[in-house]
Amino acid sequence: MNTSPASAAAPAVRRSPFRGRWTAADLSLIAVFAALVASFSLLPGVPLGSGVPITLQTLAVMLAGIILGPTRGAAAVALFLAAGLAGLPVFSGFTGGLGVLAAPSAGYLLAFVPAAFTVGLLSRLALRRSRRARFALLFASAMAASFIFVHPMGIAGLMLNAKLDFSSALAADIAFWPGDVLKNLLASAVGVSVFTAFPRLAGTGR
């Protein structure tokens, strides 16, 4: 019977939802999805009275988390934010620079990184437990990320920068809920299609 340290340790090895070392392919995917978030941000939005337009940014954020996993997805969104805060006009309305942190949309923007991480983590954990109902699991993960981070932080940003009280900020935020449901449904459908075509991605929790 083989009792070498390597063989003894092998049964205890579990697949972690994270991987500490990124390859060139990982870095390329991060750059591609950062560009995807930027391109979705620059598409014309639907203006609202709160000063925060309805855009496709959150769709791209959820796609990054679902497809890339928690750390790579969050890194892609963080790269997008870093480029915008550095002055590149990659935010909605072709804006950029630190001044966006004083805009009503600041809370939503800052929520994107934890939202991408959360949807990536939840979707990977859910998919590892069940190979069935992938669409429902991805959708539940996206909705959880939306209502844990995007909407609470968006409301906080409206209260701080737009000087709205809580009830007014909540009312302004509710206008985004139907669109977020639709975008999360679409992100989940795309995720299922990608995982069907590339099954290994569903088990890669980087």
DAPE-V725000 format. One record per residue. N is the residue number from 1. SS is DSSP state (H for helix, E for strand, L for the rest). PHI is phi as a letter, one per 30 degrees, with the letter a starting at -180 (999 if undefined). D_LAST is the distance of its C-alpha to the last C-alpha in Angstrom with 2 decimals. Layout:
N,SS,PHI,D_LAST + N,SS,PHI,D_LAST
This chain:
1,L,999,35.33 + 2,L,d,32.50 + 3,L,c,31.70 + 4,L,d,29.94 + 5,H,e,27.33 + 6,H,d,24.58 + 7,H,d,25.69 + 8,H,d,26.25 + 9,H,d,22.78 + 10,H,e,21.16 + 11,L,d,21.73 + 12,L,d,20.07 + 13,L,d,16.69 + 14,L,c,14.21 + 15,L,d,10.79 + 16,L,d,8.64 + 17,L,d,6.29 + 18,L,b,4.52 + 19,L,b,5.16 + 20,L,d,8.00 + 21,L,b,9.07 + 22,L,c,8.46 + 23,L,c,10.95 + 24,H,d,13.54 + 25,H,d,12.14 + 26,H,d,8.89 + 27,H,d,11.50 + 28,H,d,13.70 + 29,H,d,11.52 + 30,H,d,11.08 + 31,H,d,14.85 + 32,H,d,15.72 + 33,H,d,14.27 + 34,H,d,15.89 + 35,H,d,19.02 + 36,H,d,18.70 + 37,H,d,18.72 + 38,H,d,21.62 + 39,H,d,23.51 + 40,H,d,23.29 + 41,H,d,24.52 + 42,H,d,27.47 + 43,L,d,28.72 + 44,L,e,31.84 + 45,L,c,31.36 + 46,E,c,33.82 + 47,L,d,35.57 + 48,L,b,36.27 + 49,L,d,38.74 + 50,L,d,36.16 + 51,L,j,35.26 + 52,L,c,31.69 + 53,L,d,31.57 + 54,E,d,29.72 + 55,L,b,27.16 + 56,L,c,24.23 + 57,H,e,21.81 + 58,H,d,20.26 + 59,H,d,19.83 + 60,H,d,17.71 + 61,H,d,15.67 + 62,H,d,15.05 + 63,H,d,14.32 + 64,H,d,11.63 + 65,H,d,9.88 + 66,H,d,10.82 + 67,H,d,10.03 + 68,H,d,6.91 + 69,L,j,5.22 + 70,H,d,6.02 + 71,H,d,5.36 + 72,H,d,5.85 + 73,H,d,8.26 + 74,H,d,9.95 + 75,H,d,10.30 + 76,H,d,11.93 + 77,H,d,14.22 + 78,H,d,15.01 + 79,H,d,16.06 + 80,H,e,18.24 + 81,H,d,19.79 + 82,H,d,20.44 + 83,H,d,22.20 + 84,H,d,24.26 + 85,H,d,25.25 + 86,L,d,26.24 + 87,L,k,28.73 + 88,L,d,27.40 + 89,L,d,28.72 + 90,L,c,25.48 + 91,E,d,26.10 + 92,L,e,28.30 + 93,L,i,31.81 + 94,L,h,30.83 + 95,E,c,30.62 + 96,L,a,28.78 + 97,L,j,29.41 + 98,H,d,29.42 + 99,H,d,32.13 + 100,H,d,29.70 + 101,H,d,28.94 + 102,H,c,32.52 + 103,L,d,32.28 + 104,L,e,32.12 + 105,L,d,28.68 + 106,H,e,27.11 + 107,H,d,25.76 + 108,H,d,23.99 + 109,H,d,22.43 + 110,H,d,21.23 + 111,H,d,19.74 + 112,H,d,17.39 + 113,H,d,14.61 + 114,H,d,14.62 + 115,H,d,15.15 + 116,H,d,12.10 + 117,H,d,9.98 + 118,H,d,12.26 + 119,H,d,12.40 + 120,H,d,8.69 + 121,H,d,8.90 + 122,H,d,12.34 + 123,H,d,11.89 + 124,H,d,9.37 + 125,H,d,11.81 + 126,H,d,14.71 + 127,H,d,13.98 + 128,H,d,13.64 + 129,H,d,16.98 + 130,L,b,18.77 + 131,L,c,18.96 + 132,L,c,21.76 + 133,L,h,22.11 + 134,H,e,18.75 + 135,H,e,20.28 + 136,H,d,21.55 + 137,H,d,18.35 + 138,H,d,16.43 + 139,H,d,19.53 + 140,H,d,19.82 + 141,H,d,16.30 + 142,H,d,17.19 + 143,H,d,20.61 + 144,H,d,19.45 + 145,H,d,17.33 + 146,H,d,20.44 + 147,H,c,22.90 + 148,H,d,21.12 + 149,H,b,20.42 + 150,H,d,21.74 + 151,H,d,25.24 + 152,H,d,26.04 + 153,H,d,25.00 + 154,H,d,26.78 + 155,H,d,29.86 + 156,H,d,29.80 + 157,H,d,29.73 + 158,H,d,32.62 + 159,H,d,34.58 + 160,H,d,34.10 + 161,H,c,34.50 + 162,L,c,36.54 + 163,L,h,38.66 + 164,L,c,38.40 + 165,L,d,39.11 + 166,H,d,36.66 + 167,H,d,38.43 + 168,H,d,38.60 + 169,H,d,34.96 + 170,H,d,33.97 + 171,H,d,36.30 + 172,H,d,34.78 + 173,H,d,31.25 + 174,H,e,32.38 + 175,L,d,33.18 + 176,L,d,29.47 + 177,H,d,28.80 + 178,H,e,30.12 + 179,H,d,28.22 + 180,H,d,24.92 + 181,H,d,25.58 + 182,H,d,26.27 + 183,H,d,23.23 + 184,H,d,20.94 + 185,H,d,22.84 + 186,H,d,22.33 + 187,H,d,18.57 + 188,H,d,18.38 + 189,H,d,20.73 + 190,H,d,18.81 + 191,H,e,15.58 + 192,H,d,17.74 + 193,H,d,19.26 + 194,H,d,16.13 + 195,H,d,14.84 + 196,H,d,18.43 + 197,H,d,18.62 + 198,L,b,15.30 + 199,H,e,14.73 + 200,H,d,11.93 + 201,H,d,9.60 + 202,H,d,10.41 + 203,L,c,9.17 + 204,L,c,5.78 + 205,L,c,3.77 + 206,L,d,0.00
